[in-house]
Amino acid sequence: MTKTIIRKAPELPNARLYLDDLFEIEGILLEEYAKLKDTPPISFEYEIGGNLVLTTHEELIEHEGYTSTFQLNVASPEWRFKEQRVLVLYNILHPQFDVPSALREQRFAIREKVRQIFESRADKIRGAFEQIPVRILGPLMLVGLLLEASAWVFKLSPMIRGFACLLGFAFGTPFFVRSIVEFRFSRIYLRHARQDEKARMKARSERLEKLWFLLAGAAIATILKALLDRFTH
Protein backbone atom coordinates (compact mmCIF):
# COMPACT_ATOMS: atom_id res chain seq x y z
CA MET A 1 0.00 0.00 0.00
CA THR A 2 1.38 3.39 -1.01
CA LYS A 3 0.81 6.38 1.23
CA THR A 4 0.58 9.81 -0.38
CA ILE A 5 0.82 13.00 1.60
CA ILE A 6 -1.61 15.61 0.31
CA ARG A 7 -0.20 19.11 0.60
CA LYS A 8 -2.89 21.64 1.39
CA ALA A 9 -2.23 25.01 -0.21
CA PRO A 10 -2.43 27.92 2.24
CA GLU A 11 -5.40 30.24 1.90
CA LEU A 12 -4.78 33.45 0.00
CA PRO A 13 -5.13 36.58 2.14
CA ASN A 14 -7.74 39.22 1.45
CA ALA A 15 -6.09 41.92 -0.61
CA ARG A 16 -6.52 45.10 -2.63
CA LEU A 17 -5.04 44.32 -6.05
CA TYR A 18 -4.16 46.57 -8.99
CA LEU A 19 -3.74 45.91 -12.70
CA ASP A 20 -0.01 45.57 -12.07
CA ASP A 21 -0.72 42.53 -9.90
CA LEU A 22 -3.22 41.01 -12.31
CA PHE A 23 -0.81 41.37 -15.24
CA GLU A 24 1.99 39.88 -13.13
CA ILE A 25 -0.18 36.81 -12.41
CA GLU A 26 -0.88 36.51 -16.13
CA GLY A 27 2.86 36.73 -16.82
CA ILE A 28 3.54 33.87 -14.39
CA LEU A 29 1.00 31.68 -16.18
CA LEU A 30 2.18 32.61 -19.67
CA GLU A 31 5.77 31.84 -18.71
CA GLU A 32 4.77 28.34 -17.62
CA TYR A 33 2.59 27.78 -20.71
CA ALA A 34 5.58 28.71 -22.89
CA LYS A 35 7.54 25.79 -21.40
CA LEU A 36 5.00 23.27 -22.69
CA LYS A 37 5.30 21.64 -26.10
CA ASP A 38 2.87 22.59 -28.85
CA THR A 39 1.01 25.09 -26.69
CA PRO A 40 -1.76 26.89 -28.61
CA PRO A 41 -2.22 30.66 -28.29
CA ILE A 42 -3.22 31.60 -24.73
CA SER A 43 -5.18 34.70 -23.77
CA PHE A 44 -7.34 35.81 -20.84
CA GLU A 45 -10.92 36.87 -20.18
CA TYR A 46 -12.04 39.08 -17.32
CA GLU A 47 -15.51 38.79 -15.79
CA ILE A 48 -16.50 41.86 -13.77
CA GLY A 49 -19.50 42.05 -11.50
CA GLY A 50 -20.85 38.76 -12.85
CA ASN A 51 -22.37 40.44 -15.91
CA LEU A 52 -19.53 41.93 -17.96
CA VAL A 53 -16.78 40.11 -19.88
CA LEU A 54 -13.70 41.96 -21.16
CA THR A 55 -10.92 40.44 -23.24
CA THR A 56 -8.10 43.01 -23.42
CA HIS A 57 -5.96 45.10 -21.12
CA GLU A 58 -7.14 48.22 -22.91
CA GLU A 59 -10.78 47.42 -22.06
CA LEU A 60 -9.86 46.92 -18.40
CA ILE A 61 -8.07 50.27 -18.24
CA GLU A 62 -10.93 52.01 -20.02
CA HIS A 63 -13.49 50.49 -17.64
CA GLU A 64 -11.80 52.10 -14.59
CA GLY A 65 -13.16 51.96 -11.05
CA TYR A 66 -12.86 48.82 -8.95
CA THR A 67 -14.75 45.60 -8.32
CA SER A 68 -15.10 43.07 -5.52
CA THR A 69 -16.60 40.47 -7.88
CA PHE A 70 -13.98 39.45 -10.41
CA GLN A 71 -13.03 36.33 -12.33
CA LEU A 72 -9.98 35.58 -14.49
CA ASN A 73 -10.42 32.90 -17.15
CA VAL A 74 -7.91 31.34 -19.56
CA ALA A 75 -9.03 31.43 -23.20
CA SER A 76 -7.60 29.34 -26.04
CA PRO A 77 -8.64 28.01 -29.48
CA GLU A 78 -8.23 24.48 -28.07
CA TRP A 79 -10.84 23.46 -25.54
CA ARG A 80 -8.29 21.46 -23.52
CA PHE A 81 -6.54 24.68 -22.54
CA LYS A 82 -9.63 26.68 -21.66
CA GLU A 83 -10.03 27.27 -17.93
CA GLN A 84 -12.80 29.00 -16.00
CA ARG A 85 -12.36 30.64 -12.60
CA VAL A 86 -8.58 30.58 -12.44
CA LEU A 87 -8.68 33.59 -10.12
CA VAL A 88 -11.84 34.58 -8.26
CA LEU A 89 -12.62 37.51 -5.98
CA TYR A 90 -16.07 37.34 -4.44
CA ASN A 91 -17.04 39.89 -1.80
CA ILE A 92 -16.11 38.90 1.76
CA LEU A 93 -14.81 35.43 0.82
CA HIS A 94 -11.09 34.81 0.63
CA PRO A 95 -9.71 35.01 -2.94
CA GLN A 96 -9.45 31.70 -4.79
CA PHE A 97 -6.72 30.74 -7.24
CA ASP A 98 -6.75 27.43 -9.14
CA VAL A 99 -3.75 26.53 -11.25
CA PRO A 100 -4.83 25.57 -14.81
CA SER A 101 -4.86 21.82 -15.37
CA ALA A 102 -2.20 22.01 -18.08
CA LEU A 103 0.23 23.44 -15.50
CA ARG A 104 -0.51 21.03 -12.65
CA GLU A 105 3.07 19.78 -12.46
CA GLN A 106 4.18 23.29 -11.45
CA ARG A 107 1.14 24.06 -9.31
CA PHE A 108 2.97 24.55 -6.00
CA ALA A 109 5.59 26.89 -7.47
CA ILE A 110 2.94 28.86 -9.37
CA ARG A 111 0.65 29.18 -6.40
CA GLU A 112 3.53 30.33 -4.19
CA LYS A 113 4.37 33.12 -6.64
CA VAL A 114 0.73 34.19 -6.73
CA ARG A 115 0.49 34.03 -2.94
CA GLN A 116 3.47 36.39 -2.66
CA ILE A 117 1.65 38.91 -4.87
CA PHE A 118 -1.39 38.73 -2.61
CA GLU A 119 0.77 39.01 0.50
CA SER A 120 2.28 42.25 -0.82
CA ARG A 121 -1.24 43.73 -1.20
CA ALA A 122 -2.84 42.06 1.81
CA ASP A 123 -5.48 43.86 3.87
CA LYS A 124 -3.41 44.25 7.04
CA ILE A 125 -6.31 45.34 9.25
CA ARG A 126 -8.57 42.43 8.37
CA GLY A 127 -5.65 40.02 8.43
CA ALA A 128 -4.64 41.10 11.95
CA PHE A 129 -8.12 40.54 13.40
CA GLU A 130 -8.56 37.25 11.55
CA GLN A 131 -5.55 35.95 13.46
CA ILE A 132 -7.63 36.13 16.66
CA PRO A 133 -9.91 33.06 16.80
CA VAL A 134 -13.64 33.67 17.29
CA ARG A 135 -13.60 31.03 20.03
CA ILE A 136 -11.54 33.52 22.06
CA LEU A 137 -13.34 36.72 21.09
CA GLY A 138 -16.81 35.29 21.71
CA PRO A 139 -16.24 34.35 25.40
CA LEU A 140 -14.44 37.66 25.98
CA MET A 141 -17.48 39.54 24.72
CA LEU A 142 -19.79 37.48 26.99
CA VAL A 143 -17.55 38.21 29.99
CA GLY A 144 -17.71 41.91 29.14
CA LEU A 145 -21.52 41.85 28.94
CA LEU A 146 -21.77 39.93 32.22
CA LEU A 147 -19.50 42.42 33.98
CA GLU A 148 -21.60 45.37 32.84
CA ALA A 149 -24.92 43.65 33.63
CA SER A 150 -23.74 42.53 37.08
CA ALA A 151 -22.58 46.02 38.01
CA TRP A 152 -26.06 47.41 37.36
CA VAL A 153 -28.13 44.46 38.67
CA PHE A 154 -26.32 44.39 42.01
CA LYS A 155 -26.35 48.22 42.25
CA LEU A 156 -22.65 48.56 42.88
CA SER A 157 -21.05 51.93 43.54
CA PRO A 158 -20.68 54.34 40.60
CA MET A 159 -16.90 53.87 40.65
CA ILE A 160 -17.17 50.07 40.41
CA ARG A 161 -19.90 50.34 37.76
CA GLY A 162 -17.68 52.64 35.73
CA PHE A 163 -14.74 50.24 36.05
CA ALA A 164 -16.96 47.28 35.08
CA CYS A 165 -18.27 49.14 32.03
CA LEU A 166 -14.69 50.00 31.04
CA LEU A 167 -13.67 46.35 31.28
CA GLY A 168 -16.80 45.26 29.41
CA PHE A 169 -16.00 47.73 26.63
CA ALA A 170 -12.38 46.51 26.47
CA PHE A 171 -13.49 42.85 26.26
CA GLY A 172 -16.30 43.43 23.76
CA THR A 173 -14.64 45.83 21.34
CA PRO A 174 -12.35 43.27 19.60
CA PHE A 175 -15.37 41.07 18.79
CA PHE A 176 -17.31 43.94 17.25
CA VAL A 177 -14.28 45.23 15.34
CA ARG A 178 -13.67 41.72 14.01
CA SER A 179 -17.31 41.57 12.86
CA ILE A 180 -16.95 44.91 11.05
CA VAL A 181 -13.63 44.19 9.30
CA GLU A 182 -15.09 40.95 7.94
CA PHE A 183 -16.92 43.20 5.49
CA ARG A 184 -13.72 44.75 4.13
CA PHE A 185 -14.03 43.10 0.71
CA SER A 186 -11.10 41.99 -1.38
CA ARG A 187 -11.13 44.05 -4.55
CA ILE A 188 -9.20 44.83 -7.69
CA TYR A 189 -8.69 48.41 -8.79
CA LEU A 190 -8.81 48.68 -12.58
CA ARG A 191 -5.85 51.04 -12.71
CA HIS A 192 -2.13 50.81 -12.12
CA ALA A 193 -0.77 51.17 -8.59
CA ARG A 194 1.24 54.24 -9.63
CA GLN A 195 -1.92 55.90 -10.88
CA ASP A 196 -3.61 55.19 -7.58
CA GLU A 197 -0.68 56.62 -5.65
CA LYS A 198 -0.78 59.81 -7.72
CA ALA A 199 -4.56 60.09 -7.22
CA ARG A 200 -4.21 59.68 -3.46
CA MET A 201 -1.39 62.24 -3.32
CA LYS A 202 -3.51 64.69 -5.32
CA ALA A 203 -6.50 64.16 -3.01
CA ARG A 204 -4.29 64.60 0.05
CA SER A 205 -2.81 67.78 -1.40
CA GLU A 206 -6.29 69.16 -2.09
CA ARG A 207 -7.41 68.41 1.47
CA LEU A 208 -4.32 70.11 2.91
CA GLU A 209 -4.89 73.10 0.63
CA LYS A 210 -8.50 73.43 1.83
CA LEU A 211 -7.37 73.10 5.45
CA TRP A 212 -4.71 75.78 4.88
CA PHE A 213 -7.24 78.22 3.41
CA LEU A 214 -9.63 77.47 6.26
CA LEU A 215 -6.97 78.13 8.90
CA ALA A 216 -5.71 81.21 7.07
CA GLY A 217 -9.27 82.55 6.79
CA ALA A 218 -9.88 81.93 10.49
CA ALA A 219 -6.60 83.67 11.39
CA ILE A 220 -7.38 86.68 9.21
CA ALA A 221 -10.89 86.90 10.66
CA THR A 222 -9.46 86.81 14.20
CA ILE A 223 -6.92 89.55 13.40
CA LEU A 224 -9.54 91.77 11.76
CA LYS A 225 -11.88 91.32 14.71
CA ALA A 226 -9.11 92.23 17.15
CA LEU A 227 -8.23 95.36 15.12
CA LEU A 228 -11.89 96.34 14.88
CA ASP A 229 -12.36 95.93 18.63
CA ARG A 230 -9.28 98.04 19.29
CA PHE A 231 -10.36 100.95 17.09
CA THR A 232 -14.00 100.94 18.23
CA HIS A 233 -13.26 101.02 21.95
C-alpha positions in Angstrom: 0.0 0.0 0.0 1.4 3.4 -1.0 0.8 6.4 1.2 0.6 9.8 -0.4 0.8 13.0 1.6 -1.6 15.6 0.3 -0.2 19.1 0.6 -2.9 21.6 1.4 -2.2 25.0 -0.2 -2.4 27.9 2.2 -5.4 30.2 1.9 -4.8 33.4 0.0 -5.1 36.6 2.1 -7.7 39.2 1.5 -6.1 41.9 -0.6 -6.5 45.1 -2.6 -5.0 44.3 -6.0 -4.2 46.6 -9.0 -3.7 45.9 -12.7 0.0 45.6 -12.1 -0.7 42.5 -9.9 -3.2 41.0 -12.3 -0.8 41.4 -15.2 2.0 39.9 -13.1 -0.2 36.8 -12.4 -0.9 36.5 -16.1 2.9 36.7 -16.8 3.5 33.9 -14.4 1.0 31.7 -16.2 2.2 32.6 -19.7 5.8 31.8 -18.7 4.8 28.3 -17.6 2.6 27.8 -20.7 5.6 28.7 -22.9 7.5 25.8 -21.4 5.0 23.3 -22.7 5.3 21.6 -26.1 2.9 22.6 -28.9 1.0 25.1 -26.7 -1.8 26.9 -28.6 -2.2 30.7 -28.3 -3.2 31.6 -24.7 -5.2 34.7 -23.8 -7.3 35.8 -20.8 -10.9 36.9 -20.2 -12.0 39.1 -17.3 -15.5 38.8 -15.8 -16.5 41.9 -13.8 -19.5 42.0 -11.5 -20.9 38.8 -12.8 -22.4 40.4 -15.9 -19.5 41.9 -18.0 -16.8 40.1 -19.9 -13.7 42.0 -21.2 -10.9 40.4 -23.2 -8.1 43.0 -23.4 -6.0 45.1 -21.1 -7.1 48.2 -22.9 -10.8 47.4 -22.1 -9.9 46.9 -18.4 -8.1 50.3 -18.2 -10.9 52.0 -20.0 -13.5 50.5 -17.6 -11.8 52.1 -14.6 -13.2 52.0 -11.1 -12.9 48.8 -9.0 -14.8 45.6 -8.3 -15.1 43.1 -5.5 -16.6 40.5 -7.9 -14.0 39.4 -10.4 -13.0 36.3 -12.3 -10.0 35.6 -14.5 -10.4 32.9 -17.2 -7.9 31.3 -19.6 -9.0 31.4 -23.2 -7.6 29.3 -26.0 -8.6 28.0 -29.5 -8.2 24.5 -28.1 -10.8 23.5 -25.5 -8.3 21.5 -23.5 -6.5 24.7 -22.5 -9.6 26.7 -21.7 -10.0 27.3 -17.9 -12.8 29.0 -16.0 -12.4 30.6 -12.6 -8.6 30.6 -12.4 -8.7 33.6 -10.1 -11.8 34.6 -8.3 -12.6 37.5 -6.0 -16.1 37.3 -4.4 -17.0 39.9 -1.8 -16.1 38.9 1.8 -14.8 35.4 0.8 -11.1 34.8 0.6 -9.7 35.0 -2.9 -9.5 31.7 -4.8 -6.7 30.7 -7.2 -6.7 27.4 -9.1 -3.7 26.5 -11.2 -4.8 25.6 -14.8 -4.9 21.8 -15.4 -2.2 22.0 -18.1 0.2 23.4 -15.5 -0.5 21.0 -12.7 3.1 19.8 -12.5 4.2 23.3 -11.4 1.1 24.1 -9.3 3.0 24.6 -6.0 5.6 26.9 -7.5 2.9 28.9 -9.4 0.7 29.2 -6.4 3.5 30.3 -4.2 4.4 33.1 -6.6 0.7 34.2 -6.7 0.5 34.0 -2.9 3.5 36.4 -2.7 1.7 38.9 -4.9 -1.4 38.7 -2.6 0.8 39.0 0.5 2.3 42.2 -0.8 -1.2 43.7 -1.2 -2.8 42.1 1.8 -5.5 43.9 3.9 -3.4 44.2 7.0 -6.3 45.3 9.2 -8.6 42.4 8.4 -5.7 40.0 8.4 -4.6 41.1 11.9 -8.1 40.5 13.4 -8.6 37.3 11.5 -5.5 36.0 13.5 -7.6 36.1 16.7 -9.9 33.1 16.8 -13.6 33.7 17.3 -13.6 31.0 20.0 -11.5 33.5 22.1 -13.3 36.7 21.1 -16.8 35.3 21.7 -16.2 34.3 25.4 -14.4 37.7 26.0 -17.5 39.5 24.7 -19.8 37.5 27.0 -17.6 38.2 30.0 -17.7 41.9 29.1 -21.5 41.9 28.9 -21.8 39.9 32.2 -19.5 42.4 34.0 -21.6 45.4 32.8 -24.9 43.7 33.6 -23.7 42.5 37.1 -22.6 46.0 38.0 -26.1 47.4 37.4 -28.1 44.5 38.7 -26.3 44.4 42.0 -26.4 48.2 42.2 -22.7 48.6 42.9 -21.0 51.9 43.5 -20.7 54.3 40.6 -16.9 53.9 40.6 -17.2 50.1 40.4 -19.9 50.3 37.8 -17.7 52.6 35.7 -14.7 50.2 36.1 -17.0 47.3 35.1 -18.3 49.1 32.0 -14.7 50.0 31.0 -13.7 46.3 31.3 -16.8 45.3 29.4 -16.0 47.7 26.6 -12.4 46.5 26.5 -13.5 42.9 26.3 -16.3 43.4 23.8 -14.6 45.8 21.3 -12.3 43.3 19.6 -15.4 41.1 18.8 -17.3 43.9 17.2 -14.3 45.2 15.3 -13.7 41.7 14.0 -17.3 41.6 12.9 -16.9 44.9 11.0 -13.6 44.2 9.3 -15.1 40.9 7.9 -16.9 43.2 5.5 -13.7 44.8 4.1 -14.0 43.1 0.7 -11.1 42.0 -1.4 -11.1 44.0 -4.5 -9.2 44.8 -7.7 -8.7 48.4 -8.8 -8.8 48.7 -12.6 -5.9 51.0 -12.7 -2.1 50.8 -12.1 -0.8 51.2 -8.6 1.2 54.2 -9.6 -1.9 55.9 -10.9 -3.6 55.2 -7.6 -0.7 56.6 -5.6 -0.8 59.8 -7.7 -4.6 60.1 -7.2 -4.2 59.7 -3.5 -1.4 62.2 -3.3 -3.5 64.7 -5.3 -6.5 64.2 -3.0 -4.3 64.6 0.1 -2.8 67.8 -1.4 -6.3 69.2 -2.1 -7.4 68.4 1.5 -4.3 70.1 2.9 -4.9 73.1 0.6 -8.5 73.4 1.8 -7.4 73.1 5.5 -4.7 75.8 4.9 -7.2 78.2 3.4 -9.6 77.5 6.3 -7.0 78.1 8.9 -5.7 81.2 7.1 -9.3 82.5 6.8 -9.9 81.9 10.5 -6.6 83.7 11.4 -7.4 86.7 9.2 -10.9 86.9 10.7 -9.5 86.8 14.2 -6.9 89.5 13.4 -9.5 91.8 11.8 -11.9 91.3 14.7 -9.1 92.2 17.1 -8.2 95.4 15.1 -11.9 96.3 14.9 -12.4 95.9 18.6 -9.3 98.0 19.3 -10.4 100.9 17.1 -14.0 100.9 18.2 -13.3 101.0 21.9 
